[in-house]
Amino acid sequence: MVPLVFVKNDEISTIKEIKGKPDVKKRLEDMGFVVGCPIKVVNSISDNLIVSVKGTRVGIDKNLANKIFVG
């Protein structure tokens, strides 16, 4: 398992764990980041990632991406 920030562009992974406080976990879940769901990094721009999750592109900062562990 590695944090999402270490995934290369266009690589598809599966969300294995989401760490952080309950409010952070809830926020990510509301955005579509759910354990077991496939995720793809579309692009990495400075301190932000654009990812594809559940058929939707979402922009998140690297602080949040460090809480999403994939495998």
Contacts in CASP RR format, 6 or more apart in sequence:
PFRMAT RR
TARGET T0000
AUTHOR 0000-0000-0000
METHOD contacts of the structure
MODEL  1
MVPLVFVKNDEISTIKEIKGKPDVKKRLEDMGFVVGCPIKVVNSISDNLI
VSVKGTRVGIDKNLANKIFVG
1 16 0 8 1.000
1 17 0 8 1.000
1 69 0 8 1.000
1 70 0 8 1.000
1 71 0 8 1.000
2 69 0 8 1.000
2 70 0 8 1.000
2 71 0 8 1.000
3 65 0 8 1.000
3 66 0 8 1.000
3 67 0 8 1.000
3 68 0 8 1.000
3 69 0 8 1.000
3 70 0 8 1.000
4 13 0 8 1.000
4 39 0 8 1.000
4 41 0 8 1.000
4 49 0 8 1.000
4 51 0 8 1.000
4 65 0 8 1.000
4 66 0 8 1.000
4 68 0 8 1.000
4 69 0 8 1.000
4 70 0 8 1.000
5 44 0 8 1.000
5 49 0 8 1.000
5 62 0 8 1.000
5 65 0 8 1.000
5 66 0 8 1.000
7 13 0 8 1.000
7 41 0 8 1.000
7 70 0 8 1.000
8 41 0 8 1.000
9 41 0 8 1.000
9 42 0 8 1.000
9 43 0 8 1.000
9 44 0 8 1.000
10 40 0 8 1.000
10 41 0 8 1.000
10 42 0 8 1.000
11 40 0 8 1.000
11 41 0 8 1.000
12 38 0 8 1.000
12 39 0 8 1.000
12 40 0 8 1.000
13 38 0 8 1.000
13 39 0 8 1.000
13 40 0 8 1.000
13 70 0 8 1.000
13 71 0 8 1.000
14 36 0 8 1.000
14 37 0 8 1.000
14 38 0 8 1.000
14 39 0 8 1.000
14 70 0 8 1.000
14 71 0 8 1.000
15 33 0 8 1.000
15 34 0 8 1.000
15 35 0 8 1.000
15 36 0 8 1.000
15 37 0 8 1.000
15 38 0 8 1.000
15 39 0 8 1.000
15 68 0 8 1.000
15 69 0 8 1.000
15 70 0 8 1.000
16 35 0 8 1.000
16 36 0 8 1.000
16 69 0 8 1.000
16 70 0 8 1.000
16 71 0 8 1.000
17 35 0 8 1.000
17 69 0 8 1.000
18 25 0 8 1.000
18 28 0 8 1.000
18 29 0 8 1.000
18 33 0 8 1.000
18 35 0 8 1.000
18 67 0 8 1.000
18 68 0 8 1.000
18 69 0 8 1.000
19 25 0 8 1.000
19 67 0 8 1.000
19 69 0 8 1.000
20 67 0 8 1.000
24 64 0 8 1.000
24 67 0 8 1.000
28 64 0 8 1.000
28 67 0 8 1.000
28 68 0 8 1.000
31 53 0 8 1.000
31 58 0 8 1.000
31 60 0 8 1.000
32 53 0 8 1.000
32 54 0 8 1.000
32 56 0 8 1.000
32 58 0 8 1.000
33 39 0 8 1.000
33 53 0 8 1.000
33 68 0 8 1.000
37 53 0 8 1.000
37 54 0 8 1.000
38 53 0 8 1.000
39 51 0 8 1.000
39 52 0 8 1.000
39 53 0 8 1.000
39 68 0 8 1.000
39 70 0 8 1.000
40 51 0 8 1.000
40 52 0 8 1.000
40 53 0 8 1.000
41 49 0 8 1.000
41 50 0 8 1.000
41 51 0 8 1.000
42 50 0 8 1.000
42 51 0 8 1.000
42 52 0 8 1.000
42 57 0 8 1.000
43 49 0 8 1.000
43 50 0 8 1.000
44 50 0 8 1.000
47 61 0 8 1.000
47 62 0 8 1.000
48 59 0 8 1.000
48 60 0 8 1.000
48 61 0 8 1.000
48 62 0 8 1.000
49 59 0 8 1.000
49 60 0 8 1.000
49 61 0 8 1.000
49 62 0 8 1.000
49 65 0 8 1.000
50 57 0 8 1.000
50 58 0 8 1.000
50 59 0 8 1.000
51 57 0 8 1.000
51 58 0 8 1.000
51 59 0 8 1.000
51 60 0 8 1.000
51 65 0 8 1.000
52 58 0 8 1.000
END
